[in-house]
Amino acid sequence: MKKSKTLRNISMILSFIFIFGSFVYADSDKVVTLGKNLDDAQRKQILEIFKVNEKDVKIIEVNNQEERKYLEGVATEAQLGKITMSSAYVELLEEGSGIEVETYNISWVTKEMYANALVTAGVKNAKIITAAPFPVSGTGALTGVMKAFEQATGEKISEEQKKVANEEVVRVGELGEEVGKDKAAELVKKVKEEVIEKNVKDPEEIKKIIIEIAGNLNINLNTDQIQKIGGLMEKITNLDLNTQTIKDQLKDIGNKLDDTIKNNEEVKSLLQRILDAIKNFFNSIFK
């Protein structure tokens, strides 16, 4: 009888630990932010994309006023919009995992742009998914990601980091429209690393770094583009960022970017050789 009672007590304790552990996990390790203007069907759709049950994660809302707080004066009115549909899923990962990003129905901001900006915001070791029920620019989703990360870790991201991270997304996106998003993301990442590593504060020195790295990547920048990237870097240098942390968090993204750019250049080179061969063929016929 005594043995049976003891077993029952152990069973109750284990059940309590399991339930309590699940609660803590749901509350701290996985957090979802949902756009305030989603209807019930869209809300369900987003949770299905995130592959989560509403009861298993902490859910908080993000509204357009919160997005505008960090994007007004940087993003266009069209990018800001009047409602918030972008949503985000944040799951904390083990130390050394870096940042993993997936996107669904995000048409303007790439996963590399999110990852770069999130490192600027101080986000570390996390799986990030941004999504919307239909195609949206995705500029506002960064606010939801940072809000979810704060909830998951219990740590506050400074207001300045939030503003600079949001500006970084917009600046890279604008540059990407001119030179390609992959190259734009790679440029800003490399410039950021060098500026922080060398602790460069002088605007003219930052400008030289931008021009040099742009040249190495075969990117032609105009004066306005150099000025905007330089202004962003000046703000980034005032943040408490560590070069090694940036590299560690972006190691996988960086490798993928390098491969993508390399592959794109190889494809262009192959196409050019094909076009040259066709041109030479017709020249030999009609000369």
N, C-alpha and C positions, 0 to 999 in steps of 0.2 A: 504493500500500500504506500509506504513511504517512498519506495523507489519510483512508483508510478507518479506520485505527486511531484517528485523531483524532476522527472522527465517532462511533465506538463509545464513546470516552471521554466525549464530550459527552453522548451518549445516557444513559450510566450515571450521570453527574452529575445530569442533569435528572430521571432516575427516582428517584434518591436524594432530591433536593430535594422532589419530589412526595410520596414516601412519608413523609419526615420531616415535611413540612408538614402532611400529613393527620393524622399522629399527634399533632402539637402541637395542631392544631385540635380534634381529637376530645377531647384531654385537657383543654383549657382553655376552649374557646368553648362547648361544649355538655356539660352534665352532667345525669344523671338520678339521682334518689334513689327507690328502691323500698322499699315497706313490707316489713319483714322477714317478715311472716306471709302474704305472697302465695304461692300455690302456682304450679307451673310454667305452668299454663294462664292463670292470672290475670296472671302476670308478662308472658306473651306478649301478652295483651290490652292491658295498659297500654302496652307498647312500641309496639303498633299505633296506639293513641290518640295517642301522642307522634310517630308517623310516623318512628321511628328504628330502625336496625339495632343490635343489641346490640354488634356489633364496631366501630361508628362513634362511640360515645359513651363517656364515662367513667361507670360505674355504681357507685353506693355505696348502702348500705342504711341505713334508719332504723328504730329499734325503739321500743317503747312507753315504755321507760325514758327515752329521750332526750326524747320528747314531754312526759312528766310532769315532767321537770326544769324546764321553763319554764311549765307550765300548772297544776300542782298548787297549790291554794289560790285559783285564779282560775276555772278551768273546773269544771263539775260532773263527778261520777264517770261519768255516762252519756256525757258528751262525751269524756272521756279514754279510756274503754274499757279493755280488757285486751290488745288486739292492735293492730298497726299495718298498715293497708291503704292509707292515703293515700300517693300517690306524686307526684313533682314533676319537671318538666322545666325547665331553665334554660338559656337561650341568651343570650350577651352580644351587645348591639347597639352600634351606633355612638354616639359622644357626641352627646347632644341628642335621642336617640330616646325617652327616658322609659321608663316601665314599661308593658308590655302583659300583660294577664292573661286566660287562658281557664280554664274549669273544666268538668269532666265528672264526673257522679255526686257532686257536692258539694252537699249539701242545705241547709246552714245558713250557711256563710260565702260571701258574694258576692265577685265579682271586685273590686268597688270596696273592700270591706273588706280583702282581701288587699293591694291596691295601696297603700292608706293606711298599713297596718301595715308594709309592706316599706320604705316611705320612712322611717318611724320607725327601722327597723333599719339604714338607710344603704344599702339596695340601690338601684342606679342602672342605667339604660340596659340593660334586660333583658326578654326575652320569657319569660313564666312560664306554665306549664300545670300545674294540679293535677288529679289524677284518682284514681278508685278503681274497682274492678271492679263495685261496687254502691253505692247511695246511702249516704254517710256524712256526718257533720257537717262534717268538713273542718278542725276546729280544730287537729289535729296536723300538717296538711300544711305549715304555715308553718315548722315546724322543718326539714322536708326541703328547702324552698326556700332557707332561709338556709344550710343545710349545703352545698347544691349551689352557691350563689353564692360561698361561701368557697372551695370547690374550684376553681371556674372562674376566679376572680380572684387567688387566692393571698393574699387579704386576710382578716384575722380580724374578725368582728363581735363587739363587746364583749358580755359576758354580760348587762350591764344593758340594752343595746339589745334583745337577744333577749327578755328577760323583759318589757320594756315593750311591745314589738311584739305579743307573744302576748296580753298583757293587753288591748291595744287591740282586737284581734279579738274577744275575748270580750265586752268592754264594749259595743262597737258592736252585736254580735249580740244581746245582751240588750236593749239599747235598741230595736233594730230590731223585736223581737217586740211592742213596745208602740206604736211610732210609724211603723213601716215601715222596712225596711232601707236604702232609698235615702235617705230623709230623715235617718236616723241617721248614715249614712256622710258625708253632706253637712255635717251639724252638726259632727261631730267634726273633719272636715277644716278647716272654716272657723275653728273655735275654735283648733285647733292652729296654723294659720297666724298668727292674730292674737296669740296668746300668745307665740309665738316671735319674731314681728316686733317686738313691743313689749317683749320680754324681761320679761314679767310673772312675778313670783315669788310675790307676795302671794296667799294663798288666797282672800281676799275679793274682790280685783280679778279673779281668774280666774273666780270665781262670777258676778260682774257681766257679764263677757264672755259666759259660757255662757248666761245668762238673756237677754241682749240679742240674741244671734245666734239662739237658739231662738225668740224672739218674731218676729224677721224672717222665719224659716222657717215660722211658724205651728205651732210644736211646743210642746205643753204638757208641761213636765217637773215631776215631783214632787221632793220634798226628797232622797230617796234617789238618784234618777237624777242630780241636780245634784252630789251629793256624790261619786258614783262617777266621773263625768266629770272633776270637779275634781281628785280624787286622781290620776287618770291624767295630767292635764295638768301637775300638779306634778312628776311623774316625768319627763315629756317635756321640761320646761324644764331639767332637769339634764343632758340629753343634748346633745351637740355638733351641733345641727341648724341648718340655714340656711333661712330662709324662701323665698328665691328657688329654692333647690334643690328644696324641697318642691313649689313651684308648677310648676317645669319638669318634674319627674318625673310630676306628676299632671295636667298640662294637658289631655290627651285624656280621661282619666277624669273630670275635673272638668266638662268640656264635656258629656260624655254624661250625667253625673248631673244637671246643670242642665236639660238637655233632657228627661230622664225625668221629673223632678219637675214641670216645666212642663207636659209632656204629660198627666201624671196629673191635675194641677189642672184643665186644660182639659177633660179627659174628665169629671171630676166636675161641673164647671160645666155642661157640655152635658147630662149626665144630669139634673141638678137642674132645668134649664130644661124638659126634656121632662116630668119628673114634675110640675112646676108647671103646664104646659100641660094635662096630663091631668086634674089636680086641678081646674083652672078649668073645663075642659070639663064634667066631671061636676057641678060646683057649679051651672053654668048650666042644666043639665037638671033637676036635682032641687030647685032652690030655689023 
